[in-house]
Amino acid sequence: MVRLKHKLSQPPLPPERGVKAATFRLLLETAMALIRQDGRIPSLAEVATRSKVSRATTYRYFPSRSALVTAVVDSSLGPVRGFASSEADGRARVHELFEQTFPRFKEFEPQMRAAAQLSLEQWALERAGLLEEEPYRRGHRVRILEHAIAPLAHEMPAAVRDRLHRALSVVYGIEPYMILKDIWGLPDREVERIALWMADALIDAAQRDAARAPKPRPRARPAAAPAAAKARRA
């Protein structure tokens, strides 16, 4: 199990039923709509006003923008985070992950971009000592990719496997969309093709490194003690 530097942000637990559950859903759906409309994380005051819910009630469900965006991303990417595959071939399992989840990234691209924006904003505020809310911590892709490359683990030394794991985390997520669409102007389908091509290239590189890695030497059998050897000859 990989250990991360920070504990990942967890979404607030929604009420199970009744008026509280309906209010929670209303606030969350309003936030999702505002993000699709404006491309940024709205303030809690904006969500309260648009939902016609008091600020005090809004803060009770979502005490910070971090809590709000965590709920938004969890609602958007729930099926992605539950990815589980019985595919025994490692490359095929990575393909399955990319092919199943990148369409979800496309569908919820505004929400994922807004979450990345908040993370960058809070990083700068935290460095300046000005952050006044609990920071939004990303990183669920680490566990998802760990499962995806699990069949490859026995083929590679730990150092090579870890390098592959970290490299794949760069090309899996919203980041390829931000670079390839914003800078290169590519359509969504081409973004998906290039991300999968990069994943294949990284797996190829890791397998080449693993093939070149020195093989562990078998342990030599301990020599028999002189007394024991004499006893056997007798």
Phi and psi in degrees as a GROMACS rama.xvg file:
@    title "Ramachandran Plot"
@    xaxis  label "Phi"
@    yaxis  label "Psi"
@TYPE xy
-77.241  138.787  VAL-2
-105.179  132.407  ARG-3
-98.9003  161.714  LEU-4
-65.8362  -38.9521  LYS-5
-119.533  154.172  HIS-6
-74.755  131.678  LYS-7
-69.3282  146.053  LEU-8
-66.7212  136.968  SER-9
-114.474  140.595  GLN-10
-70.478  150.019  PRO-11
-64.8907  146.032  PRO-12
-74.7573  125.122  LEU-13
-74.8816  146.182  PRO-14
-60.0351  150.47  PRO-15
-79.3344  -33.7989  GLU-16
-158.515  173.57  ARG-17
79.4261  -161.892  GLY-18
-63.2171  -38.9794  VAL-19
-62.8166  -41.1766  LYS-20
-65.3557  -40.7225  ALA-21
-65.3134  -39.4915  ALA-22
-66.2147  -42.3531  THR-23
-58.8932  -47.4444  PHE-24
-63.0618  -40.2439  ARG-25
-60.8176  -47.1783  LEU-26
-63.8912  -42.0463  LEU-27
-66.3725  -45.0252  LEU-28
-64.9428  -35.1784  GLU-29
-65.5831  -43.8227  THR-30
-61.3804  -42.6383  ALA-31
-60.4814  -42.8018  MET-32
-66.2818  -40.8112  ALA-33
-65.4787  -36.9333  LEU-34
-66.8258  -44.3372  ILE-35
-60.4085  -35.9342  ARG-36
-76.2313  -45.0325  GLN-37
-106.971  -16.0374  ASP-38
73.8404  24.0614  GLY-39
-149.526  165.612  ARG-40
-77.5617  120.88  ILE-41
-73.8133  159.404  PRO-42
-71.8323  159.953  SER-43
-65.3942  -30.9767  LEU-44
-64.2712  -39.6913  ALA-45
-64.0058  -42.9829  GLU-46
-63.5872  -42.2151  VAL-47
-62.5384  -45.7978  ALA-48
-63.6664  -47.9274  THR-49
-64.3036  -33.3939  ARG-50
-83.7795  -11.5218  SER-51
60.4147  43.6125  LYS-52
-122.47  145.405  VAL-53
-64.978  154.05  SER-54
-63.77  -37.6323  ARG-55
-60.8205  -42.5705  ALA-56
-66.0506  -42.0271  THR-57
-60.6399  -45.1334  THR-58
-67.1838  -25.2884  TYR-59
-67.4959  -36.627  ARG-60
-84.8684  -38.9262  TYR-61
-131.337  92.3265  PHE-62
-70.7827  -9.71818  PRO-63
-156.658  166.366  SER-64
-63.2209  -32.6018  ARG-65
-61.5563  -43.9047  SER-66
-63.225  -39.8087  ALA-67
-65.2048  -48.5564  LEU-68
-69.2171  -30.8305  VAL-69
-63.1618  -42.187  THR-70
-66.586  -40.1514  ALA-71
-61.9003  -48.8357  VAL-72
-67.7803  -39.1321  VAL-73
-62.8276  -40.7895  ASP-74
-65.834  -37.1051  SER-75
-74.7261  -40.3227  SER-76
-113.415  16.6204  LEU-77
-50.5444  -49.6902  GLY-78
-62.7678  -31.5143  PRO-79
-65.8275  -45.6551  VAL-80
-68.492  -19.8136  ARG-81
-92.0322  14.0695  GLY-82
-57.3933  128.476  PHE-83
-145.404  132.794  ALA-84
-132.499  143.944  SER-85
-99.9253  5.20828  SER-86
-60.599  127.769  GLU-87
-86.8794  -17.362  ALA-88
-90.9715  125.717  ASP-89
-63.4353  -45.816  GLY-90
-62.7847  -42.6071  ARG-91
-64.2066  -34.461  ALA-92
-69.9789  -37.9592  ARG-93
-64.1827  -42.0535  VAL-94
-59.0067  -44.7519  HIS-95
-59.1703  -43.089  GLU-96
-61.2924  -50.4886  LEU-97
-63.3041  -44.0697  PHE-98
-69.5398  -30.8279  GLU-99
-80.3001  -34.7289  GLN-100
-102.465  -23.891  THR-101
-63.9599  -35.4864  PHE-102
-60.4097  -30.5479  PRO-103
-68.9364  -39.5211  ARG-104
-61.0715  -40.7405  PHE-105
-62.4514  -43.7897  LYS-106
-63.4514  -38.5223  GLU-107
-112.541  32.8524  PHE-108
-57.0466  -44.5582  GLU-109
-59.5113  -40.1984  PRO-110
-65.8586  -41.0755  GLN-111
-70.3922  -37.5815  MET-112
-64.5255  -42.5981  ARG-113
-63.4343  -37.8539  ALA-114
-64.9066  -42.2241  ALA-115
-63.273  -39.3672  ALA-116
-61.5821  -44.4077  GLN-117
-63.731  -41.1227  LEU-118
-60.7346  -42.8991  SER-119
-67.0235  -41.4536  LEU-120
-61.3576  -45.9319  GLU-121
-68.97  -32.1109  GLN-122
-59.6312  -44.9917  TRP-123
-66.4575  -42.4785  ALA-124
-65.1105  -38.237  LEU-125
-65.8555  -41.6378  GLU-126
-63.331  -33.4973  ARG-127
-86.5296  -1.01943  ALA-128
72.3936  24.9365  GLY-129
-114.077  3.03329  LEU-130
-74.5373  124.678  LEU-131
-114.832  13.5986  GLU-132
-137.661  161.666  GLU-133
-61.4277  128.869  GLU-134
-70.751  149.281  PRO-135
-84.299  119.11  TYR-136
-109.678  118.925  ARG-137
-93.7581  168.574  ARG-138
144.303  11.4178  GLY-139
-64.0438  -21.8882  HIS-140
-61.6268  -24.7431  ARG-141
-62.4539  -48.2686  VAL-142
-68.11  -39.2634  ARG-143
-61.0871  -46.4135  ILE-144
-70.779  -31.1998  LEU-145
-59.3544  -42.0404  GLU-146
-67.3866  -39.427  HIS-147
-64.1989  -38.5796  ALA-148
-95.3946  4.59836  ILE-149
-53.2503  -41.3782  ALA-150
-65.0613  -18.9054  PRO-151
-85.9342  -12.5784  LEU-152
-59.9549  -38.7484  ALA-153
-72.7558  -13.8823  HIS-154
-86.3543  -13.303  GLU-155
-129.222  145.836  MET-156
-60.3756  155.729  PRO-157
-56.987  -39.514  ALA-158
-64.6285  -39.3447  ALA-159
-70.0402  -43.7221  VAL-160
-60.0688  -44.3406  ARG-161
-64.5862  -37.6487  ASP-162
-65.4625  -42.0296  ARG-163
-61.9305  -44.6163  LEU-164
-57.2511  -47.9503  HIS-165
-69.0383  -38.6504  ARG-166
-65.6072  -41.0927  ALA-167
-63.6856  -29.8342  LEU-168
-67.0677  -17.7318  SER-169
-78.3141  -32.5276  VAL-170
-101.106  -3.10184  VAL-171
-109.166  113.324  TYR-172
139.539  -157.69  GLY-173
-79.1921  -20.3045  ILE-174
-59.1573  -43.3534  GLU-175
-59.0206  -35.2985  PRO-176
-63.7306  -43.8788  TYR-177
-63.9367  -39.4492  MET-178
-79.618  -50.7625  ILE-179
-75.5808  -26.951  LEU-180
-87.3492  -45.8853  LYS-181
-72.8125  -40.133  ASP-182
-91.1589  -44.9523  ILE-183
-94.7553  -15.6497  TRP-184
69.0958  30.8046  GLY-185
-83.9414  151.667  LEU-186
-74.6243  163.757  PRO-187
-56.2409  -44.467  ASP-188
-62.4402  -37.2555  ARG-189
-69.9372  -34.8855  GLU-190
-58.0962  -45.423  VAL-191
-63.415  -41.8492  GLU-192
-63.4256  -44.5237  ARG-193
-67.6706  -40.0255  ILE-194
-60.9961  -41.8203  ALA-195
-69.5644  -36.7424  LEU-196
-62.2318  -42.863  TRP-197
-64.2261  -39.819  MET-198
-61.4245  -43.6102  ALA-199
-62.1941  -42.224  ASP-200
-62.5643  -38.8977  ALA-201
-68.1208  -40.5449  LEU-202
-64.2768  -42.6918  ILE-203
-58.0472  -45.8042  ASP-204
-63.2676  -41.7495  ALA-205
-64.6395  -39.8413  ALA-206
-68.2288  -36.2634  GLN-207
-64.5536  -43.7724  ARG-208
-62.6653  -39.0126  ASP-209
-66.1122  -37.8199  ALA-210
-67.7453  -31.3417  ALA-211
-84.1757  -15.1547  ARG-212
-66.4932  139.962  ALA-213
-62.9071  137.692  PRO-214
-79.8003  140.557  LYS-215
-63.7428  136.259  PRO-216
-74.7602  139.919  ARG-217
-66.8332  144.888  PRO-218
-70.521  136.124  ARG-219
-72.0012  142.203  ALA-220
-72.0657  136.778  ARG-221
-65.5359  141.326  PRO-222
-69.4637  145.855  ALA-223
-69.0537  144.344  ALA-224
-66.5109  146.994  ALA-225
-54.9205  -43.9943  PRO-226
-61.9376  -41.7549  ALA-227
-66.5861  -37.3311  ALA-228
-64.126  -42.506  ALA-229
-62.7872  -39.9442  LYS-230
-63.3437  -37.9412  ALA-231
-67.8874  -38.6569  ARG-232
-67.877  -33.4885  ARG-233
